[in-house]
Amino acid sequence: MKHWLHAFRLRTLPLAVSSILVGSALASFHGAFHWPVLAFALLTAVLLQILSNLANDLGDHQHGTDNVERIGPQRAVQSGAIAPDIMKRGMLVCGSLAFLSGCALITVALGFTWGALIFLLLGLLAIGAAVKYTFGKDPYGYAGYGDASVFLFFGIVGVCGTFCLHTRVFFPAVLLPAVAFGLLSTGVLNVNNMRDIANDAASGKRTLVVRMGGANARVYHTLLVLGGIAGLVGFAVFTRDRSTLLPLLAAPVFLWHLRQVWTNTEPRLLDPQLKVLALGTFLTALLFAAGLIFAA
C-alpha cells in the first residue's frame, strides 16, 4: 500500500482541492452553497489528480523520461515497486471512480438537465486530459501544452465550474479568482519543468521550459505568480470589501519563492520550491474562502 500512496503523490492533492474551495466560497458569497456539491466536487478533483499522477508515472516510464538522470523522488513504475500492467489497472479503477463521482456531482447539482450534459462532457474531457498528459501515443505534455491544460482545469474549469454547479448561474467577476488560481497552479508545473529541464530535453519532452530556455522560464514564472496575485487584487477591488484582501497575507510566501527561483540557478535546487508554491497556493485558497465568509 505504501507504494501506491507514493504513486498517488499526496503532496499534489492540496493544489487540486484549491480550485474547489475557491469556487465553493464564491458560491457561498452569492448565497448559494450546497454541502453535497462541495463533497462530490472535492472527491472528483482528488480522484482526477490521482489519476493524472498515476498516468504520469507510467507515461514518463514508457517514454524513457524517468531514468537515473531524473531529479526528484523516484517513481513507482521506474523503481519496479509497481509493474506497468498493475499501474494500468490502477488507472482504470481510479478513472472509473472519478467518472462515477463526477456523475454523482452533476446529478446532485443539476439533476437531469441539458446543463448536466455540458458538465458531463467537461468531466470526460478532464479525465482524458488527466490521462493524456504524458501517457500513450503523442501525449500533449511532451508537446508543451501542459501549461494550458493546468490553467484551464485548475483555474477556469475548476473555479467557474464549481461555482456554476452550486449556483446554476455565472458571473464574469468569478473569472478574476479563476485566472488567479489558474496562473498559480501553472506556476507549480513550471517549477517542476524548470527542475527537469535537462532530462526533459534529453528525453524529447518539449515542455515550455525546454522550448524557451531556463532564463526565459524564470521570467515566465515571475509573470505567472505576479499575475496570480494581481488577479486576487483585481477581485478585491471589484468587490470593494476589505475582507477579500485576506489572501494577500500569503503574498510574502510568493515573493520569497520568487527570490529562491531567481537565486537558485541550479535546477535540482528548485525541487523544494514545488512544495512551497503548492502549499502557498492552498493557503491562499483557504484565506480567500475565509475572506469571503467574513465579507458575506
NORGIJO-V117015 format. One record per backbone hydrogen bond with DSSP energy under -0.5 kcal/mol. CO is the residue of the C=O (numbers start at 1). NH is the residue of the N-H. Records with the same first field share a line. If there is no record, write none. Layout:
BEGIN
CO=NH / NH
END
This chain:
BEGIN
1=5
2=6
3=7
4=8
5=9 / 10
6=9
9=12
10=13 / 14
12=15 / 16
13=17
14=18
15=19
16=20
17=21
18=22
19=23
20=24
21=25
22=26
23=27
24=28
25=29
26=30
27=32
28=31
34=38
35=39
36=40
37=41
38=42
39=43
40=44
41=45
42=46
43=47
44=48
45=49
46=50
47=51
48=52
49=53
50=54
51=55
52=56
53=57
54=58
55=59
56=60
57=61
58=62
59=63
60=65 / 66
61=64
65=67
67=70
75=79
76=80 / 81 / 82
77=80
83=87
84=88
85=89
86=90
87=91
88=92
89=93
90=94
91=95
92=96
93=97
94=98
95=99
96=100
97=101
98=102
99=103
100=104
101=105
102=106
103=107
104=108
105=109
106=110 / 111
107=111
111=113
113=117
114=118
115=119
116=120
117=121
118=122
119=123
120=124
121=125
122=126
123=127
124=128
125=129
126=130
127=131
128=132
129=133
131=134 / 135
132=140 / 141
133=141
136=139
139=142
140=143 / 145
141=144
142=206
145=149
146=150
147=151
148=152
149=153
150=154
151=155 / 156
152=157 / 158
155=159 / 160
156=160 / 161
157=161
158=162
159=163
160=164
161=165
162=166
163=167
164=168
171=174
172=175
173=176 / 177
174=178
175=179
176=180
177=181
178=182
179=183
180=184
181=185
182=186
183=187
184=188
185=189
186=190
187=191
188=192
189=193
190=194
191=195
192=196
194=197
196=200
197=201
198=202
199=203
200=204 / 205
201=204
204=206
205=207
207=211
208=212
209=213
213=217
214=218
215=219
216=220
217=221
218=222
219=223
220=224
221=225
222=226
223=227
224=228
225=229
226=230
227=231
228=232
229=233
230=234
231=235
232=236
233=237
234=238
235=239
236=240 / 241
241=244
242=245
243=246
245=248
246=249
247=250
248=251
250=253 / 254
251=255
252=256
253=257
254=258
255=259
256=260
257=261
258=262
259=263
260=264
263=265
265=267
266=269
267=270
268=271
270=273 / 274
271=274 / 275
272=276
273=277
274=278
275=279
276=280
277=281
278=282
279=283
280=284
281=285
282=286
283=287
284=288
285=289
286=290
287=291
288=292
289=293
290=294
291=295
292=296
END
